[in-house]
Amino acid sequence: MISGQDVSSHYQHYFQMLKATTEELKSHAYQIRHDVYYVEEQMITEQQVYNQRESDSWDECADHCLLLHKPSQTYIGTIRMIPKSSSPCSSLPIEKHYQKPFELNGTSIKDLEGVKTGEISRMAILSSFRRRSCDTDFSEVNEQPFDQHNRRFAVNYMPMCLTFAAIHLLLASEKEYGIALMEPRLAKLLKRFGVVLMQIGGTVEFYGQRAPFLINPAGTAKQLTPEYQGLFDLVGSELGC
């Protein structure tokens, strides 16, 4: 098991998390989504992209984050948090894509209408950084020989970084819960390192098998494993949370 100091130091050397608060930065987020969903994965059609960007009506009221690779000064990942609020975000994408009742037995809530909720979605990481970190040298865009200053970890922690960013956005906007339609294998990874979440429905076909999960941001901030608590705090400090 890697130590918190090791993963935090590695992250701080090679990466940085930013809020996409300007149209220029948001455009970088939309371009990453285009490159991942359309070019690399062919998950969406040509009609769903415009000018090498992928965006939808919820982006207008979402908070966006970008993950920067410092050595190349390249934005390599993105995620968004959509607060459930008044128009234009009175409904969330998950309510459109998962058209079944949520299974909230075992939770402290009866429905999502009575709680402060935000959706975490549109996580995208460029393919060169999605591979397991044991196969990738983060000091360069292309692979280089292993050296002691560029440690390879058994877990690719890029999804953790972006998830932590979204959880900080939930906390900063005083949301009680986050909700996400995600692959069960990603949920398993997040739970392994202390993210407090619960599956609240069966799997559906949505660009692969995905299921709805309810995320407890406050509980997560208190229950992360030691090796990732430092990374969580570091990402939060970069976002000013």
N, C-alpha and C positions, 0 to 999 in steps of 0.2 A: 504494500500500500504506500503510495506516495504521500509525503507530508504536506500540510497546508503551506508551509514556507516554500517548499519546492515548487508546487504548482502556481502559487501566487507570484513568486519571483520569475518563473518562466513566462507567465502571462504578462507581467509588468514589463518585461524586457522586449517582448515581441508584439504585444497587442494593446489596444486602447478602446474603450467603449465611449461613444458619443451620443448625445441626443441629436436627432435630426430636426432642428428647429427652424431651418431656412428651406426655401424651395429648392435651392441647389443641393442641399444635403438630402432632402427627401427624394430628389431625382436620382441620387446615387442608390437609395434603397430600392426604388422602383426598377432601376436597371439591373440590380442584383437579382431581383425576383424574375425579371425577364430572362436573364441569362440562365438561371437555375430551372425555372418552371417550363420555359419554352425551348431554349436552345439545348440544355443538357438533358433534362428529363422528359421533354416533349409531353408534359402533362396538360398543357393548354394549347389552344389553336391560335392561328395567326389573327383571327378576328378578336381575340382577347388581349392583344397587345397593340401598342401604338408608339411609334417612334422609339423602338427598342426599350420600352418601359411597360411594366405591368402594374396596374393600379385599379382600384374600384371605388365605389361611392363612399365606403367607410373610411378611406384614407384621410378624407377631409377633417374628420374629428378624432383621428387616432393620434396617439403619441408614438413616435418612431425612434428606434435606436439603430446605430451602425457600429459594426466591429471593424476597427482599422488594423491592418497589418503594418506595423511600424517600419520594418526594413524596406518594404517596397512602396510604402505610403499608398496602399491599395485598400479600398473598402471591400471586405470579403464576406460579410454577413450582416443580416438585418432581422429585426423582429418588430412587431407593433403591439400596442395595447389599446383596445377600443373601450372607452368607458360607456357603460349603459346609462344613458341620460336622456335628455329631451332631444327633439329633432336636431340634426339628422341621424342621431344614434339611439333612437328610442327602441330599436331592435338590433340584434347582433347577427353577424353572419351565421353563427352556429344554429340560430333559430330557423334559418332558411335551409341549411344543409342537413340538419338532423331533425327530421320532422316526426319525432316521437316524444312522448312524455319523458322527462328526466326522472330517473329512479333515485329519489332523494331520501329513501328510507336509510336510516343509519347516520343521517346528517342532522344538524340542529335547525335546518330550515325546511319550510314547506314548499316554497317556490322561489324563483329568482327575482320576482317582482318586488318582494319586500326587503331585499338586501342590496347593498352597494356592490355592484358587480362590474367587472371589466373582462373583455375577451382577449386572450393571448393568441395571436395568429400570425400567419405569413412569415414564419421563421424560414430563412433561406441562407445557405452557406455555399460558397463556390466549391465546385467539385474538388479542386486541388487541396482544399482544407477540410472536406468532409471525410476523407479517408482516415482510417485509424492512424493515430499519431505515431504508432510504431513504424508506419510506412512513409511518414512525411517529415521533412526537415523544415521547421518553421523559420529558419534563418534566411532562407531563400525561397522564391516561388517554386523553383524546381528542386528535386531531391538532391541532397549532397551527402557525403559520407558522414556517419555518426561521429560526434565528438562530445567531450565531457561538458561543454558549455551549451549544448543543444540537446537536452535530455528528451528521450522518447518515452511517452507514458502509455500504459496499457489501455487507457481510456481516452478517446478523443474528447477533450473537454470544451470544445467550441459550443456545442448545444447547451452545456451548463452555463457558459458565459452569457449567452443570449437569453436563456430562461431567467437567470439571475437579474439581468437588466429589466426584463418585463415585470418580474416580481417587485423590484424597486419602484417601477412606475405605478404598480397597484398600490403599494404602501404610500407613495408620495401623494396619490390622489385619494387616499383614505378609503380604498375599496376593501370590503370585508372578504370578498372571494374573487378569484379569477376562474374563468372557464375556458376550456380549450378542447378542440377536436384534434386528437393526436394519435399517432401510431402507438399501440400498446408497448412496443419495445422501447420507445423513447420514454414513456411513462415509467417503465421498469428501471431505466437508467436514472431518471430523476429521483425516484423513490430510494434507490440504492444510496444516494448521497444526502438524503434527508429532506427532500422536497415533500411537503405534506399535501398529498392529493388523493382523490378517491374517484374511481370510475363510477359514473352515474348513468350508464346506459350501455347497450350492446354495440357491437361493431357494425359499421355501415361502410359501403363502398364510396369513398370520396378520395380519388387519386391514391388508391390503395385502401387497405382495411384500417379504419380509424374509429375511435370511440370517444365519447365525451368524458372529460375529467373535470372535477371541481378542485381548485387549488386554494389552499389556505396560506396567504402570504405572511401573516403575522406568525403563524405556527412554524412556517418554514424558517423564518429569521431566527427562531429560537432553537430549532432542532437539526440544523445542518450538522453533518459530521465535521470533526475538527479540521480535516484536510481541505474542506471546501468553505469553511466559515471565513477564512482569510480572503479567499477569492471573492466571495459574496460581498464582503465589506469593501474590498478594493473597487469592484465594479460600481458599487453604490457611491463611493467617494468621487469617482470619475464623472458620474451623472449628477453630482451635487445633491444626492438624496440622503 
